[in-house]
């Protein structure tokens, strides 16, 4: 009875996962509606721009996201056209009001001095959330005037186009990710059944992870933006696929020695669960180090990624074994493994192992030298920050409008920098601000509608005065950030209590906070991963070696990126936040493959000695680890289908880094170093020797 009922437990596990998919899917679909994509929403309370935003509410209780409506013509605008522009402005106001997101009275049309353009400010309610994109699109439709080019730009238009770039997360991004994974698996396994089992495992893990993330975000425990949701989605697909491939490879290996599929799966699970759990724990603890970040967006990414990877591990150790057990050898059709079949190691990896074994010093020296040569360029990586307009790739009405705005008006008119200063010193502060390079005008806030008027009496709240500072450069540009930094330095001399805020200041604070996070989180990740490896391998030398090789691999990746981003791709720069996330993922995921290799190496070393053990591990695991690396790199490469620059850069950093780690570090550097160190690799532990149950197999000569 017990033997005949062995199919019952796998069937129950399978049905539980399938039954939970519906409710979990309903929850996961709601996560996009909780996104916050504004820098100000993620800054710490101690940031200067955050403090200004709090004080600013006392001056103007009605908060708003300004959307700048702009009409531009090649010829001077006549009275008829100006009249039609006024009508279109009324219609745009009605659109926002009907949608329930009008935050105040729109400004009157403001002609430019050259007579070639007109602008107006439409205030939108900050709680507009995910309705911003459709409202802005509706406004763009109604403001079109014959003979002019019309734009919706400023913070409202730019945020809308930026958020629009994330709309492919639930569709295009996941379609690309699953499509490329499916293609690779079909090529590797040449089976029409097995790839879909692995894809189903990743899909269930993704659905469950997104559902849990929604519950956390809905409870206010984490902050979610489009970036964190997209990255976590890609991470769970890649991780679940990797863990699934490791289990599938071991199960197929056991089916060649066991007649019973149940016994084969028990053995495969017993030998696979430790590296899978250790790899998952490494990634989980690594991404949880993002909780040390001062940026709420990074803190949100940490738990979302940790939950997603945890569920990827659970799915790989429950759903996939259940499905494989029920199908047995049929899962590998038409190339079913049979008892007595030779292990298909291929000719490539045994040759690589033989080469490493014959010339370990030369292999180690040349491969390390190549990595160091690439890492030399890492300090040239431009992490000075990118603007919202630079971040949007492809066509953008808001970006085009921002350029047109700068041709006819002070570029910063739609998003002024805000200075809050004590009442007694405000004239001196205003004078110091006006003397700063890059400042077009400085006027006190009077509370009146329309453009600020010089000479008006300021509103005083609790002994404080607000000054509106207009920049003569685009407020989201790197030049504007430099101007605000200079402004803060000058105002510190005029009055140390003066605070500078606004959208540009928020961008500056976000950049400085991201740089601080890089300094704090990088060593935290390295310490955590070293401890995990020490516990797993019960050694100190091996963990230090693995961490050192992965750090060198990350340095080489950043160096190559620095060369290509500037000289080949022509990117305007990068952001320290991208570098931080790329580092965390590369270290955590790079250690993954070293764990797969070294746990097998320890197993083989107990029979054959460390030198032969690591070479045998390389020959046996080379195929599955390479396949996993290709899948993970291709999965992250799917991020490049979204029209956002920082996701394209992250896709390259992680994708190229994983391939470099897979084909160079894990295949050449680590095995050659371990072969040279021998049993000292496991110091201070000792390797317990076990008898050799199977005959010796010679590695194919190089």
Protein Blocks (a to p, Z undefined) as FASTA:
>chain_A
ZZmmmmmmmmmmmmmmmmmmmmmmmmmmmmmmmpccbfklmpcfklmklmmmmmmmmmmm
pgcdddddddddfbdcdfklmmmmmmmmmmmmmmmmmnopagbdcddddddfkopaccdd
ddddfklmmmlmmmmmmmmmmmpcghiacddedjklmmmmmmmmmmmmmmmmmmmmmmmm
mmmmmmmnopaklmmmmmmmmmmmmmmmmmmmmmmmmnopaccdfklmmmmmmmmmmmmm
mmmmmmmmmmmmmmmmcfblklmmmmmmmmmmmmmmmmmmmmmmmmmmmmmpmbfklmmm
mmmmmmmmmmmmmmmmmmmmmmmmmnmmmlmpcbdcdehiacdebjmlmmmmmmmmmmmm
lmmmmmmmmmmmmmmmmmmpccebpafklmpgcjdfklmmmmmmmmmmcfklmmccdddd
dfklmmmmmmmmmmpghiabdcddehigcjddehiacddeehiacdddddfbdfkbmklm
mmmmmmmmmmmmmomkbccedjklmmmmmmmmmmmmmmmmmmmmmmmmmmmmmmmnopak
lmmmmmmmmmmmmmmmmmmmmmmmmmmnopabdcfklmmmmmmmmmmmmmmmmmmmmmmm
mmmmmmnojklmmmmmmmmmmmmmmmmmmmmmmmmmmmmmpccfklmmmmmmmmmmmmmm
mmmmmmmmmmmmmmmnmmmlmpcbdcdddddfbdcdddddZZ
